């Protein structure tokens, strides 16, 4: 059952924005705190994912119950905005104050590679 008036749809959408803000606010530290710790913090990423999933469930539930696309779009846009702000803050290096890309390093071997002078050869009898 969609709302009859656009004002009601926008009102529900703004209520969803406030609800998603509350979920992110209760789940995560402030953006200033996220920027002050080391970049690519795994604990912060887990909390951000939990807040995004909880907010998405709320917006999806309200969108399904009301059948109103306007409220769903407004609430979904708020989730994307909060998630992006926290993702960006998590990538900021406290040393430089700018977002730095994560360097992908190949995994290190736990065992030393044998050097060529220590390679065993089959004995010919």
MMTF fields as JSON, N, C-alpha, C and O atoms, coordinates in Angstrom:
{
  "mmtfVersion": "1.0.0",
  "mmtfProducer": "UNKNOWN",
  "numBonds": 499,
  "numAtoms": 500,
  "numGroups": 125,
  "numChains": 1,
  "numModels": 1,
  "chainsPerModel": [1],
  "groupsPerChain": [125],
  "chainIdList": ["A"],
  "bondAtomList": [4, 2, 8, 6, 12, 10, 16, 14, 20, 18, 24, 22, 28, 26, 32, 30, 36, 34, 40, 38, 44, 42, 48, 46, 52, 50, 56, 54, 60, 58, 64, 62, 68, 66, 72, 70, 76, 74, 80, 78, 84, 82, 88, 86, 92, 90, 96, 94, 100, 98, 104, 102, 108, 106, 112, 110, 116, 114, 120, 118, 124, 122, 128, 126, 132, 130, 136, 134, 140, 138, 144, 142, 148, 146, 152, 150, 156, 154, 160, 158, 164, 162, 168, 166, 172, 170, 176, 174, 180, 178, 184, 182, 188, 186, 192, 190, 196, 194, 200, 198, 204, 202, 208, 206, 212, 210, 216, 214, 220, 218, 224, 222, 228, 226, 232, 230, 236, 234, 240, 238, 244, 242, 248, 246, 252, 250, 256, 254, 260, 258, 264, 262, 268, 266, 272, 270, 276, 274, 280, 278, 284, 282, 288, 286, 292, 290, 296, 294, 300, 298, 304, 302, 308, 306, 312, 310, 316, 314, 320, 318, 324, 322, 328, 326, 332, 330, 336, 334, 340, 338, 344, 342, 348, 346, 352, 350, 356, 354, 360, 358, 364, 362, 368, 366, 372, 370, 376, 374, 380, 378, 384, 382, 388, 386, 392, 390, 396, 394, 400, 398, 404, 402, 408, 406, 412, 410, 416, 414, 420, 418, 424, 422, 428, 426, 432, 430, 436, 434, 440, 438, 444, 442, 448, 446, 452, 450, 456, 454, 460, 458, 464, 462, 468, 466, 472, 470, 476, 474, 480, 478, 484, 482, 488, 486, 492, 490, 496, 494],
  "bondOrderList": [1, 1, 1, 1, 1, 1, 1, 1, 1, 1, 1, 1, 1, 1, 1, 1, 1, 1, 1, 1, 1, 1, 1, 1, 1, 1, 1, 1, 1, 1, 1, 1, 1, 1, 1, 1, 1, 1, 1, 1, 1, 1, 1, 1, 1, 1, 1, 1, 1, 1, 1, 1, 1, 1, 1, 1, 1, 1, 1, 1, 1, 1, 1, 1, 1, 1, 1, 1, 1, 1, 1, 1, 1, 1, 1, 1, 1, 1, 1, 1, 1, 1, 1, 1, 1, 1, 1, 1, 1, 1, 1, 1, 1, 1, 1, 1, 1, 1, 1, 1, 1, 1, 1, 1, 1, 1, 1, 1, 1, 1, 1, 1, 1, 1, 1, 1, 1, 1, 1, 1, 1, 1, 1, 1],
  "groupList": [{"groupName": "UNK", "atomNameList": ["N", "CA", "C", "O"], "elementList": ["N", "C", "C", "O"], "formalChargeList": [0, 0, 0, 0], "bondAtomList": [1, 0, 2, 1, 3, 2], "bondOrderList": [1, 1, 2], "singleLetterCode": "X", "chemCompType": "L-PEPTIDE LINKING"}],
  "groupTypeList": [0, 0, 0, 0, 0, 0, 0, 0, 0, 0, 0, 0, 0, 0, 0, 0, 0, 0, 0, 0, 0, 0, 0, 0, 0, 0, 0, 0, 0, 0, 0, 0, 0, 0, 0, 0, 0, 0, 0, 0, 0, 0, 0, 0, 0, 0, 0, 0, 0, 0, 0, 0, 0, 0, 0, 0, 0, 0, 0, 0, 0, 0, 0, 0, 0, 0, 0, 0, 0, 0, 0, 0, 0, 0, 0, 0, 0, 0, 0, 0, 0, 0, 0, 0, 0, 0, 0, 0, 0, 0, 0, 0, 0, 0, 0, 0, 0, 0, 0, 0, 0, 0, 0, 0, 0, 0, 0, 0, 0, 0, 0, 0, 0, 0, 0, 0, 0, 0, 0, 0, 0, 0, 0, 0, 0],
  "groupIdList": [1, 2, 3, 4, 5, 6, 7, 8, 9, 10, 11, 12, 13, 14, 15, 16, 17, 18, 19, 20, 21, 22, 23, 24, 25, 26, 27, 28, 29, 30, 31, 32, 33, 34, 35, 36, 37, 38, 39, 40, 41, 42, 43, 44, 45, 46, 47, 48, 49, 50, 51, 52, 53, 54, 55, 56, 57, 58, 59, 60, 61, 62, 63, 64, 65, 66, 67, 68, 69, 70, 71, 72, 73, 74, 75, 76, 77, 78, 79, 80, 81, 82, 83, 84, 85, 86, 87, 88, 89, 90, 91, 92, 93, 94, 95, 96, 97, 98, 99, 100, 101, 102, 103, 104, 105, 106, 107, 108, 109, 110, 111, 112, 113, 114, 115, 116, 117, 118, 119, 120, 121, 122, 123, 124, 125],
  "secStructList": [7, 7, 7, 1, 1, 2, 2, 2, 2, 2, 2, 2, 2, 2, 2, 2, 2, 2, 2, 2, 2, 2, 2, 2, 2, 2, 2, 1, 7, 7, 2, 2, 2, 2, 2, 2, 1, 7, 1, 1, 7, 2, 2, 2, 2, 2, 2, 2, 2, 2, 2, 2, 2, 2, 2, 2, 2, 2, 2, 2, 2, 2, 2, 2, 2, 2, 7, 7, 2, 2, 2, 2, 2, 2, 2, 2, 2, 2, 2, 2, 2, 2, 2, 2, 2, 2, 2, 2, 2, 2, 6, 5, 7, 6, 6, 6, 1, 1, 5, 7, 7, 7, 7, 7, 7, 7, 7, 7, 7, 1, 1, 7, 7, 7, 7, 4, 4, 4, 7, 7, 7, 7, 7, 7, 7],
  "xCoordList": [0.836, 0.0, 0.898, 1.486, 0.996, 1.808, 1.066, -0.162, 1.839, 1.231, 0.502, 0.901, -0.566, -1.397, -0.791, -1.04, 0.005, 0.54, 2.069, 2.682, 2.677, 4.143, 4.734, 5.84, 4.0, 4.497, 4.686, 5.653, 3.762, 3.871, 5.06, 5.771, 5.276, 6.408, 7.732, 8.635, 7.836, 9.064, 9.241, 10.363, 8.153, 8.233, 8.75, 9.588, 8.258, 8.746, 10.208, 11.008, 10.553, 11.948, 12.88, 13.971, 12.464, 13.289, 13.373, 14.393, 12.301, 12.357, 13.365, 14.063, 13.437, 14.427, 15.842, 16.767, 16.021, 17.339, 17.765, 18.903, 16.859, 17.171, 17.46, 18.346, 16.719, 16.937, 18.282, 18.989, 18.641, 19.939, 21.078, 22.113, 20.891, 21.902, 22.073, 23.197, 20.969, 21.036, 21.748, 22.526, 21.492, 22.156, 23.66, 24.448, 24.064, 25.492, 26.117, 27.249, 25.394, 25.921, 26.12, 27.098, 25.209, 25.327, 26.331, 26.889, 26.567, 27.429, 28.886, 29.779, 29.145, 30.501, 30.943, 30.111, 32.268, 32.752, 32.558, 32.132, 32.869, 32.707, 33.695, 34.706, 33.399, 34.268, 35.639, 36.649, 35.689, 36.976, 37.824, 39.04, 37.198, 37.942, 38.419, 39.527, 37.601, 37.988, 39.184, 40.08, 39.207, 40.32, 41.608, 42.69, 41.522, 42.713, 43.439, 44.557, 42.841, 43.518, 44.135, 43.934, 44.886, 45.557, 44.545, 43.413, 44.971, 44.093, 43.81, 44.611, 42.668, 42.275, 42.111, 42.63, 41.396, 41.165, 40.086, 38.954, 40.427, 39.485, 38.291, 37.175, 38.51, 37.396, 36.387, 35.178, 36.892, 35.998, 35.237, 34.055, 35.896, 35.228, 34.107, 33.041, 34.341, 33.29, 32.101, 30.951, 32.371, 31.288, 30.529, 29.306, 31.242, 30.595, 29.691, 28.579, 30.172, 29.337, 28.084, 26.996, 28.236, 27.075, 26.063, 24.859, 26.545, 25.636, 24.948, 23.761, 25.677, 25.092, 24.034, 22.978, 24.308, 23.341, 22.092, 20.971, 22.286, 21.134, 20.291, 19.062, 20.95, 20.214, 19.496, 18.351, 20.163, 19.532, 18.321, 17.321, 18.413, 17.268, 16.094, 14.946, 16.385, 15.321, 14.67, 13.444, 15.485, 14.94, 14.177, 13.111, 14.703, 14.007, 12.688, 11.687, 12.684, 11.458, 10.387, 9.237, 10.764, 9.791, 9.344, 8.17, 10.272, 9.904, 8.931, 8.019, 9.122, 8.198, 6.839, 5.811, 6.821, 5.542, 4.726, 3.525, 5.408, 4.677, 4.454, 3.499, 5.31, 5.199, 5.503, 5.052, 6.267, 6.543, 7.996, 8.914, 8.195, 9.543, 10.269, 11.492, 9.535, 10.175, 10.876, 12.03, 10.214, 10.826, 12.005, 13.028, 11.873, 12.953, 14.176, 15.302, 13.97, 15.084, 15.772, 17.0, 14.996, 15.592, 16.389, 17.51, 15.839, 16.555, 17.784, 18.827, 17.672, 18.824, 19.938, 21.115, 19.569, 20.588, 21.318, 22.521, 20.602, 21.243, 22.238, 23.324, 21.875, 22.79, 24.055, 25.159, 23.907, 25.074, 25.954, 27.179, 25.347, 26.114, 26.884, 28.073, 26.224, 26.928, 28.04, 29.151, 27.739, 28.741, 29.952, 31.089, 29.723, 30.837, 31.667, 32.895, 31.032, 31.786, 32.69, 33.838, 32.182, 33.005, 34.083, 35.196, 33.774, 34.808, 35.945, 37.113, 35.623, 36.652, 37.459, 38.686, 36.797, 37.513, 38.438, 39.492, 38.063, 38.897, 40.162, 41.149, 40.156, 41.327, 42.279, 43.323, 41.936, 42.787, 43.92, 43.694, 45.127, 46.297, 46.431, 46.398, 46.582, 46.73, 48.042, 48.155, 49.029, 50.307, 50.228, 50.778, 49.541, 49.472, 48.172, 48.128, 47.122, 45.83, 45.09, 44.091, 45.56, 44.898, 44.611, 45.225, 43.674, 43.339, 44.473, 44.948, 44.889, 45.968, 45.449, 44.673, 45.861, 45.403, 46.067, 47.197, 45.359, 45.902, 46.839, 46.451, 48.064, 49.028, 48.815, 48.779, 48.679, 48.486, 49.855, 50.563, 50.216, 51.485, 51.22, 50.246, 52.073, 51.889, 52.167, 52.993, 51.497, 51.725, 53.16, 53.717, 53.736, 55.101, 55.083, 54.189, 56.063, 56.182, 56.698, 57.543, 56.202, 56.658, 57.955, 58.666, 58.275, 59.502, 60.443, 60.019, 61.723, 62.712, 62.814, 62.742, 62.979, 63.167, 64.6, 65.533, 64.782, 66.148, 66.914, 66.378, 68.149, 68.945, 69.418, 69.348, 69.896, 70.265, 71.464, 71.609, 72.339, 73.508, 73.173, 74.016, 71.981, 71.59, 70.523, 69.865, 70.347, 69.344, 69.907, 71.035, 69.081, 69.499, 69.225, 68.194, 70.163, 69.984, 70.001, 70.627, 69.291, 69.292, 70.676, 71.325, 71.107, 72.41, 72.267, 71.32, 73.207, 73.2, 74.123, 75.317, 73.572, 74.363, 74.73, 75.401],
  "yCoordList": [-1.154, 0.0, 1.24, 1.587, 1.88, 3.088, 4.257, 4.268, 5.226, 6.402, 7.213, 7.24, 7.867, 8.617, 9.958, 10.473, 10.532, 11.859, 11.813, 11.022, 12.646, 12.697, 13.167, 12.768, 14.014, 14.496, 13.349, 13.327, 12.401, 11.255, 10.376, 9.866, 10.201, 9.398, 10.029, 9.342, 11.333, 12.032, 12.003, 11.874, 12.121, 12.053, 10.714, 10.66, 9.627, 8.292, 8.147, 7.56, 8.681, 8.632, 9.366, 8.879, 10.534, 11.275, 10.557, 10.627, 9.872, 9.04, 7.907, 7.559, 7.331, 6.287, 6.85, 6.179, 8.074, 8.715, 8.86, 8.547, 9.331, 9.482, 8.126, 8.015, 7.101, 5.766, 5.19, 4.6, 5.356, 4.849, 5.623, 5.043, 6.922, 7.7, 7.17, 7.038, 6.869, 6.354, 5.01, 4.757, 4.145, 2.839, 3.015, 2.4, 3.85, 4.079, 4.76, 4.447, 5.678, 6.391, 5.461, 5.602, 4.514, 3.588, 2.473, 1.911, 2.147, 1.027, 1.43, 0.643, 2.639, 3.055, 4.264, 5.018, 4.449, 5.686, 6.857, 6.664, 8.049, 9.203, 9.122, 8.426, 9.832, 9.813, 10.392, 9.943, 11.369, 11.929, 10.867, 10.825, 10.019, 8.945, 7.903, 7.383, 7.594, 6.617, 7.141, 6.371, 8.435, 9.022, 9.051, 9.119, 9.003, 9.146, 7.836, 7.859, 6.701, 5.413, 4.983, 5.63, 3.892, 3.432, 3.1, 2.705, 3.265, 3.003, 1.514, 0.683, 1.188, -0.199, -1.003, -2.113, -0.442, -1.059, -2.133, -1.831, -3.368, -4.484, -4.415, -4.755, -3.981, -3.873, -2.834, -3.038, -1.725, -0.687, -1.185, -0.878, -1.943, -2.47, -3.437, -3.423, -4.267, -5.192, -4.429, -4.763, -3.416, -2.613, -1.868, -1.749, -1.368, -0.659, -1.608, -1.241, -2.829, -3.81, -4.146, -4.271, -4.293, -4.586, -3.456, -3.699, -2.22, -1.073, -0.998, -0.679, -1.286, -1.254, -2.334, -2.087, -3.521, -4.62, -4.325, -4.541, -3.833, -3.516, -2.397, -2.469, -1.369, -0.27, -0.75, -0.371, -1.581, -2.123, -2.978, -2.938, -3.755, -4.569, -3.692, -3.977, -2.633, -1.724, -1.036, -1.005, -0.489, 0.215, -0.755, -0.414, -1.946, -2.95, -3.371, -3.519, -3.565, -3.949, -2.866, -3.161, -1.624, -0.529, -0.366, -0.106, -0.518, -0.415, -1.504, -1.247, -2.725, -3.817, -3.627, -3.879, -3.188, -3.012, -1.889, -2.027, -0.767, 0.382, 0.274, 0.849, -0.447, -0.539, 0.782, 1.023, 1.635, 2.968, 3.054, 2.897, 3.303, 3.374, 4.646, 4.642, 5.724, 6.986, 6.861, 7.268, 6.316, 6.141, 5.183, 5.401, 4.121, 3.157, 3.813, 3.566, 4.637, 5.309, 6.302, 6.369, 7.069, 8.047, 7.326, 7.733, 6.276, 5.52, 4.819, 4.783, 4.261, 3.607, 4.582, 4.253, 5.796, 6.82, 7.212, 7.474, 7.252, 7.57, 6.482, 6.785, 5.219, 4.115, 4.224, 4.08, 4.476, 4.606, 5.768, 5.652, 6.876, 8.044, 7.757, 8.063, 7.171, 6.877, 5.873, 6.037, 4.829, 3.792, 4.382, 4.076, 5.219, 5.809, 6.711, 6.693, 7.5, 8.395, 7.597, 7.981, 6.494, 5.688, 4.927, 4.775, 4.444, 3.779, 4.738, 4.369, 5.955, 6.938, 7.292, 7.373, 7.501, 7.843, 6.716, 6.974, 5.472, 4.337, 4.255, 3.661, 4.825, 4.772, 5.951, 6.005, 6.889, 8.06, 7.68, 7.119, 7.995, 7.758, 8.896, 10.061, 8.593, 9.676, 10.441, 11.574, 9.844, 10.52, 11.586, 12.677, 11.267, 12.207, 12.993, 14.081, 12.474, 13.147, 12.988, 13.669, 12.103, 11.858, 10.367, 9.535, 10.055, 8.657, 8.011, 8.562, 6.863, 6.149, 4.809, 4.164, 4.375, 3.072, 1.948, 2.083, 0.858, -0.312, -1.015, -1.326, -1.268, -1.955, -3.448, -3.991, -4.092, -5.532, -6.206, -6.048, -6.942, -7.644, -9.13, -9.64, -9.839, -11.287, -11.917, -11.409, -13.004, -13.635, -14.143, -14.668, -13.984, -14.434, -15.918, -16.401, -16.625, -18.04, -18.229, -17.461, -19.237, -19.491, -20.282, -20.293, -20.941, -21.709, -21.028, -20.445, -21.116, -20.509, -21.312, -22.541, -20.622, -21.283, -21.819, -21.125, -23.023, -23.542, -22.797, -22.501, -22.506, -21.838, -22.872, -24.075, -22.404, -23.312, -24.168, -25.247, -23.754, -24.566, -25.698, -26.567, -25.721, -26.775, -27.695, -28.423, -27.669, -28.527, -29.931, -30.146, -30.878, -32.281, -32.846, -32.564, -33.647, -34.309, -35.809, -36.305, -36.517, -37.973, -38.522, -38.096, -39.462, -40.094, -41.116, -41.902, -41.103, -42.091, -43.227, -43.024, -44.416, -45.57, -46.403, -47.424],
  "zCoordList": [0.0, 0.0, 0.0, 1.024, -1.117, -1.215, -0.574, -0.482, -0.14, 0.461, -0.604, -1.768, -0.182, -1.129, -1.498, -2.588, -0.599, -0.88, -0.917, -0.199, -1.74, -1.769, -0.441, -0.078, 0.284, 1.565, 2.55, 3.311, 2.53, 3.426, 3.029, 3.894, 1.729, 1.262, 1.682, 2.159, 1.5, 1.877, 3.394, 3.883, 4.133, 5.592, 6.075, 6.976, 5.485, 5.848, 5.435, 6.164, 4.267, 3.812, 4.757, 5.052, 5.236, 6.182, 7.528, 8.214, 7.896, 9.098, 8.95, 9.902, 7.745, 7.485, 7.506, 7.963, 7.017, 7.077, 8.534, 8.885, 9.379, 10.803, 11.444, 12.291, 11.042, 11.609, 11.185, 12.002, 9.914, 9.463, 10.132, 10.46, 10.332, 11.046, 12.467, 12.952, 13.129, 14.497, 14.547, 15.467, 13.571, 13.543, 13.358, 14.077, 12.401, 12.184, 13.408, 13.776, 14.033, 15.191, 16.382, 17.117, 16.582, 17.707, 17.444, 18.387, 16.178, 15.841, 15.679, 15.993, 15.198, 14.838, 15.651, 16.155, 15.778, 16.39, 15.423, 14.284, 15.877, 14.997, 13.841, 13.925, 12.77, 11.599, 11.945, 11.404, 12.826, 13.244, 13.952, 13.766, 14.754, 15.413, 14.414, 14.544, 13.423, 12.407, 11.615, 11.268, 11.328, 10.583, 11.392, 10.81, 12.718, 13.549, 13.825, 14.338, 13.502, 13.69, 12.372, 11.345, 12.403, 11.194, 10.105, 10.385, 8.873, 7.735, 7.624, 8.052, 7.046, 6.774, 8.065, 8.18, 9.023, 10.321, 10.189, 9.81, 10.495, 10.303, 11.246, 10.854, 12.478, 13.423, 12.954, 13.058, 12.441, 11.933, 10.71, 10.55, 9.855, 8.666, 9.044, 8.428, 10.045, 10.49, 11.061, 10.775, 11.86, 12.429, 11.337, 11.403, 10.339, 9.235, 8.45, 8.068, 8.211, 7.506, 8.314, 7.752, 9.628, 10.473, 10.426, 10.334, 10.49, 10.425, 9.067, 8.992, 8.0, 6.659, 6.495, 5.913, 7.002, 6.895, 7.723, 7.262, 8.942, 9.8, 9.19, 9.192, 8.672, 8.036, 6.787, 6.541, 5.999, 4.802, 5.115, 4.399, 6.189, 6.601, 7.021, 6.681, 7.755, 8.184, 6.988, 6.877, 6.101, 4.928, 4.035, 3.522, 3.845, 3.037, 3.651, 2.949, 4.967, 5.665, 5.537, 5.21, 5.792, 5.683, 4.231, 3.969, 3.293, 1.881, 1.45, 0.664, 1.963, 1.618, 2.267, 1.638, 3.513, 4.201, 3.566, 3.333, 3.29, 2.75, 1.251, 0.728, 0.555, -0.897, -1.588, -2.708, -0.918, -1.435, -1.886, -1.082, -3.167, -3.725, -3.296, -3.159, -3.084, -2.71, -1.365, -1.235, -0.382, 0.939, 0.851, 1.5, 0.053, -0.116, -0.752, -0.32, -1.762, -2.45, -1.518, -1.487, -0.762, 0.16, 1.248, 1.556, 1.828, 2.862, 2.306, 2.96, 1.098, 0.466, 0.152, 0.295, -0.28, -0.559, 0.726, 0.7, 1.841, 3.119, 3.51, 4.004, 3.294, 3.611, 2.778, 3.303, 1.492, 0.612, 1.073, 1.074, 1.46, 1.9, 3.183, 3.264, 4.195, 5.452, 5.215, 5.718, 4.447, 4.187, 3.475, 3.835, 2.476, 1.734, 2.631, 2.546, 3.488, 4.381, 5.322, 5.55, 5.868, 6.766, 6.009, 6.513, 4.806, 4.001, 3.692, 3.811, 3.3, 2.98, 4.221, 4.154, 5.346, 6.58, 7.011, 7.592, 6.738, 7.115, 6.263, 6.696, 5.085, 4.212, 4.395, 3.745, 5.264, 5.492, 6.443, 7.515, 6.028, 6.866, 7.871, 7.474, 9.164, 10.134, 9.968, 10.438, 9.312, 9.116, 8.026, 8.177, 6.924, 5.803, 5.774, 5.199, 6.375, 6.355, 5.044, 4.813, 4.182, 2.902, 2.77, 3.438, 1.902, 1.654, 0.869, -0.124, 1.315, 0.653, 0.178, 0.883, -1.007, -1.483, -0.697, -0.229, -0.563, 0.108, -0.859, -1.985, -0.433, -1.279, -1.153, -0.049, -2.266, -2.267, -2.362, -3.356, -1.342, -1.311, -1.458, -0.904, -2.199, -2.282, -0.925, -0.166, -0.612, 0.688, 0.794, -0.171, 1.95, 2.183, 2.512, 3.207, 2.014, 2.29, 3.707, 4.166, 4.403, 5.767, 5.77, 6.775, 4.67, 4.587, 3.606, 2.609, 3.914, 3.037, 1.744, 1.757, 0.659, -0.627, -0.692, -0.288, -1.187, -1.288, -2.374, -3.442, -2.087, -3.11, -4.125, -3.873, -5.26, -6.349, -5.991, -6.566, -5.07, -4.746, -3.791, -3.566, -3.222, -2.301, -2.876, -2.132, -4.185, -4.807, -4.918, -5.361, -4.5, -4.566, -5.948, -6.56, -6.428, -7.712, -7.47, -6.534, -8.345, -8.23, -8.55, -9.505, -7.742, -7.985, -9.111, -9.126, -10.05, -11.136, -10.762, -10.544, -10.689, -10.29, -11.475, -11.327]
}
